Amino acid sequence: MAHAVGDALGRAYNRTQYLDQRRDMIAKWADYLDKLRNGAEVLPFPNKAA
């Protein structure tokens, strides 16, 4: 693939470039899933007539 980084050092750098943002995103997603599991309000979508 043309956009792939060719050397191992470059690939390692790219993995860590957004590590803090990735951790934050994963934590927020986990919190959201915990809320759903614990009975958070789920908004219903109206049924559309076919």
N, CA, C and O atoms as a printed pandas DataFrame, in Angstrom:
     atom_number atom_name residue_name chain_id  residue_number  x_coord  y_coord  z_coord
0              1         N          MET        A               1    0.833   -1.172    0.000
1              2        CA          MET        A               1    0.000    0.000    0.000
2              3         C          MET        A               1    0.885    1.245    0.000
3              4         O          MET        A               1    1.910    1.297    0.680
4              5         N          ALA        A               2    0.485    2.203   -0.744
5              6        CA          ALA        A               2    1.297    3.398   -0.918
6              7         C          ALA        A               2    1.388    4.234    0.354
7              8         O          ALA        A               2    2.377    4.938    0.558
8              9         N          HIS        A               3    0.371    4.168    1.215
9             10        CA          HIS        A               3    0.387    5.004    2.410
10            11         C          HIS        A               3    1.051    4.326    3.608
11            12         O          HIS        A               3    1.151    4.933    4.674
12            13         N          ALA        A               4    1.505    3.082    3.455
13            14        CA          ALA        A               4    2.135    2.359    4.558
14            15         C          ALA        A               4    3.531    2.904    4.828
15            16         O          ALA        A               4    4.253    3.295    3.911
16            17         N          VAL        A               5    3.897    2.920    6.121
17            18        CA          VAL        A               5    5.240    3.347    6.516
18            19         C          VAL        A               5    6.171    2.156    6.353
19            20         O          VAL        A               5    5.883    1.061    6.835
20            21         N          GLY        A               6    7.281    2.375    5.674
21            22        CA          GLY        A               6    8.154    1.263    5.319
22            23         C          GLY        A               6    9.035    0.726    6.421
23            24         O          GLY        A               6    9.297   -0.476    6.443
24            25         N          ASP        A               7    9.510    1.557    7.343
25            26        CA          ASP        A               7   10.457    1.064    8.335
26            27         C          ASP        A               7    9.786    0.839    9.694
27            28         O          ASP        A               7    8.748    1.429    9.992
28            29         N          ALA        A               8   10.397   -0.023   10.511
29            30        CA          ALA        A               8    9.821   -0.390   11.806
30            31         C          ALA        A               8    9.751    0.803   12.749
31            32         O          ALA        A               8    8.789    0.935   13.505
32            33         N          LEU        A               9   10.751    1.667   12.715
33            34        CA          LEU        A               9   10.748    2.825   13.591
34            35         C          LEU        A               9    9.590    3.767   13.250
35            36         O          LEU        A               9    8.936    4.301   14.147
36            37         N          GLY        A              10    9.343    3.964   11.978
37            38        CA          GLY        A              10    8.228    4.808   11.559
38            39         C          GLY        A              10    6.889    4.228   11.962
39            40         O          GLY        A              10    5.991    4.968   12.363
40            41         N          ARG        A              11    6.738    2.914   11.863
41            42        CA          ARG        A              11    5.475    2.275   12.273
42            43         C          ARG        A              11    5.269    2.415   13.775
43            44         O          ARG        A              11    4.152    2.677   14.222
44            45         N          ALA        A              12    6.337    2.243   14.565
45            46        CA          ALA        A              12    6.232    2.388   16.020
46            47         C          ALA        A              12    5.858    3.816   16.383
47            48         O          ALA        A              12    5.050    4.023   17.289
48            49         N          TYR        A              13    6.417    4.798   15.707
49            50        CA          TYR        A              13    6.095    6.199   15.971
50            51         C          TYR        A              13    4.627    6.472   15.676
51            52         O          TYR        A              13    3.951    7.140   16.459
52            53         N          ASN        A              14    4.134    5.968   14.565
53            54        CA          ASN        A              14    2.740    6.215   14.191
54            55         C          ASN        A              14    1.777    5.596   15.196
55            56         O          ASN        A              14    0.700    6.147   15.427
56            57         N          ARG        A              15    2.135    4.471   15.798
57            58        CA          ARG        A              15    1.267    3.833   16.780
58            59         C          ARG        A              15    1.122    4.690   18.034
59            60         O          ARG        A              15    0.067    4.696   18.669
60            61         N          THR        A              16    2.175    5.407   18.387
61            62        CA          THR        A              16    2.144    6.171   19.630
62            63         C          THR        A              16    1.773    7.639   19.421
63            64         O          THR        A              16    1.604    8.378   20.391
64            65         N          GLN        A              17    1.649    8.057   18.187
65            66        CA          GLN        A              17    1.412    9.476   17.914
66            67         C          GLN        A              17    0.131    9.983   18.564
67            68         O          GLN        A              17    0.112   11.095   19.090
68            69         N          TYR        A              18   -0.913    9.212   18.541
69            70        CA          TYR        A              18   -2.209    9.639   19.085
70            71         C          TYR        A              18   -2.622    8.783   20.283
71            72         O          TYR        A              18   -3.814    8.592   20.524
72            73         N          LEU        A              19   -1.655    8.271   21.026
73            74        CA          LEU        A              19   -1.943    7.346   22.112
74            75         C          LEU        A              19   -2.833    7.971   23.183
75            76         O          LEU        A              19   -3.775    7.327   23.646
76            77         N          ASP        A              20   -2.557    9.205   23.585
77            78        CA          ASP        A              20   -3.379    9.850   24.619
78            79         C          ASP        A              20   -4.821   10.021   24.151
79            80         O          ASP        A              20   -5.754    9.782   24.918
80            81         N          GLN        A              21   -5.008   10.432   22.898
81            82        CA          GLN        A              21   -6.359   10.598   22.371
82            83         C          GLN        A              21   -7.070    9.250   22.265
83            84         O          GLN        A              21   -8.271    9.157   22.517
84            85         N          ARG        A              22   -6.332    8.216   21.896
85            86        CA          ARG        A              22   -6.929    6.879   21.792
86            87         C          ARG        A              22   -7.366    6.378   23.160
87            88         O          ARG        A              22   -8.442    5.796   23.297
88            89         N          ARG        A              23   -6.527    6.602   24.181
89            90        CA          ARG        A              23   -6.896    6.184   25.547
90            91         C          ARG        A              23   -8.157    6.897   26.003
91            92         O          ARG        A              23   -9.047    6.279   26.586
92            93         N          ASP        A              24   -8.237    8.188   25.741
93            94        CA          ASP        A              24   -9.408    8.971   26.126
94            95         C          ASP        A              24  -10.657    8.464   25.415
95            96         O          ASP        A              24  -11.710    8.314   26.034
96            97         N          MET        A              25  -10.540    8.204   24.127
97            98        CA          MET        A              25  -11.674    7.717   23.354
98            99         C          MET        A              25  -12.134    6.349   23.863
99           100         O          MET        A              25  -13.335    6.107   23.987
100          101         N          ILE        A              26  -11.195    5.460   24.157
101          102        CA          ILE        A              26  -11.538    4.124   24.640
102          103         C          ILE        A              26  -12.202    4.218   26.011
103          104         O          ILE        A              26  -13.159    3.493   26.282
104          105         N          ALA        A              27  -11.708    5.102   26.878
105          106        CA          ALA        A              27  -12.315    5.277   28.204
106          107         C          ALA        A              27  -13.741    5.801   28.089
107          108         O          ALA        A              27  -14.633    5.333   28.797
108          109         N          LYS        A              28  -13.963    6.772   27.201
109          110        CA          LYS        A              28  -15.315    7.312   27.013
110          111         C          LYS        A              28  -16.254    6.250   26.454
111          112         O          LYS        A              28  -17.413    6.176   26.860
112          113         N          TRP        A              29  -15.769    5.432   25.529
113          114        CA          TRP        A              29  -16.589    4.360   24.959
114          115         C          TRP        A              29  -16.944    3.339   26.048
115          116         O          TRP        A              29  -18.085    2.882   26.120
116          117         N          ALA        A              30  -15.980    2.984   26.884
117          118        CA          ALA        A              30  -16.229    2.035   27.968
118          119         C          ALA        A              30  -17.257    2.601   28.953
119          120         O          ALA        A              30  -18.145    1.879   29.408
120          121         N          ASP        A              31  -17.136    3.892   29.283
121          122        CA          ASP        A              31  -18.113    4.528   30.172
122          123         C          ASP        A              31  -19.515    4.495   29.567
123          124         O          ASP        A              31  -20.495    4.243   30.268
124          125         N          TYR        A              32  -19.603    4.748   28.274
125          126        CA          TYR        A              32  -20.896    4.712   27.577
126          127         C          TYR        A              32  -21.503    3.312   27.640
127          128         O          TYR        A              32  -22.690    3.161   27.927
128          129         N          LEU        A              33  -20.690    2.293   27.373
129          130        CA          LEU        A              33  -21.190    0.921   27.423
130          131         C          LEU        A              33  -21.618    0.532   28.831
131          132         O          LEU        A              33  -22.610   -0.177   29.006
132          133         N          ASP        A              34  -20.872    0.995   29.842
133          134        CA          ASP        A              34  -21.267    0.728   31.226
134          135         C          ASP        A              34  -22.613    1.360   31.539
135          136         O          ASP        A              34  -23.441    0.746   32.212
136          137         N          LYS        A              35  -22.844    2.568   31.067
137          138        CA          LYS        A              35  -24.134    3.233   31.292
138          139         C          LYS        A              35  -25.266    2.441   30.652
139          140         O          LYS        A              35  -26.324    2.275   31.258
140          141         N          LEU        A              36  -25.057    1.956   29.443
141          142        CA          LEU        A              36  -26.096    1.160   28.788
142          143         C          LEU        A              36  -26.369   -0.124   29.554
143          144         O          LEU        A              36  -27.522   -0.517   29.726
144          145         N          ARG        A              37  -25.317   -0.771   30.010
145          146        CA          ARG        A              37  -25.479   -2.022   30.742
146          147         C          ARG        A              37  -26.207   -1.792   32.059
147          148         O          ARG        A              37  -26.963   -2.652   32.511
148          149         N          ASN        A              38  -25.986   -0.646   32.670
149          150        CA          ASN        A              38  -26.579   -0.355   33.980
150          151         C          ASN        A              38  -27.945    0.304   33.888
151          152         O          ASN        A              38  -28.489    0.745   34.901
152          153         N          GLY        A              39  -28.507    0.377   32.683
153          154        CA          GLY        A              39  -29.866    0.874   32.546
154          155         C          GLY        A              39  -29.996    2.325   32.174
155          156         O          GLY        A              39  -30.947    2.983   32.597
156          157         N          ALA        A              40  -29.089    2.838   31.410
157          158        CA          ALA        A              40  -29.199    4.223   30.961
158          159         C          ALA        A              40  -30.434    4.386   30.084
159          160         O          ALA        A              40  -30.923    3.428   29.485
160          161         N          GLU        A              41  -30.920    5.608   30.023
161          162        CA          GLU        A              41  -32.076    5.888   29.176
162          163         C          GLU        A              41  -31.693    5.719   27.710
163          164         O          GLU        A              41  -30.737    6.333   27.237
164          165         N          VAL        A              42  -32.432    4.896   27.005
165          166        CA          VAL        A              42  -32.215    4.688   25.584
166          167         C          VAL        A              42  -33.372    5.349   24.853
167          168         O          VAL        A              42  -34.533    5.025   25.104
168          169         N          LEU        A              43  -33.070    6.257   23.965
169          170        CA          LEU        A              43  -34.110    6.991   23.258
170          171         C          LEU        A              43  -34.693    6.141   22.142
171          172         O          LEU        A              43  -33.954    5.636   21.297
172          173         N          PRO        A              44  -36.001    5.978   22.131
173          174        CA          PRO        A              44  -36.627    5.180   21.076
174          175         C          PRO        A              44  -36.701    5.956   19.766
175          176         O          PRO        A              44  -36.869    7.176   19.763
176          177         N          PHE        A              45  -36.578    5.258   18.689
177          178        CA          PHE        A              45  -36.753    5.852   17.359
178          179         C          PHE        A              45  -38.170    5.554   16.908
179          180         O          PHE        A              45  -38.646    4.432   17.082
180          181         N          PRO        A              46  -38.852    6.529   16.335
181          182        CA          PRO        A              46  -40.226    6.282   15.879
182          183         C          PRO        A              46  -40.244    5.269   14.736
183          184         O          PRO        A              46  -39.351    5.248   13.889
184          185         N          ASN        A              47  -41.260    4.446   14.733
185          186        CA          ASN        A              47  -41.434    3.483   13.639
186          187         C          ASN        A              47  -41.960    4.204   12.404
187          188         O          ASN        A              47  -42.874    5.023   12.490
188          189         N          LYS        A              48  -41.380    3.892   11.277
189          190        CA          LYS        A              48  -41.853    4.461   10.027
190          191         C          LYS        A              48  -42.765    3.437    9.351
191          192         O          LYS        A              48  -42.448    2.250    9.280
192          193         N          ALA        A              49  -43.895    3.922    8.860
193          194        CA          ALA        A              49  -44.812    3.032    8.159
194          195         C          ALA        A              49  -44.207    2.651    6.817
195          196         O          ALA        A              49  -43.696    3.498    6.085
196          197         N          ALA        A              50  -44.274    1.382    6.514
197          198        CA          ALA        A              50  -43.697    0.908    5.250
198          199         C          ALA        A              50  -44.622    1.124    4.082
199          200         O          ALA        A              50  -44.280    0.779    2.952
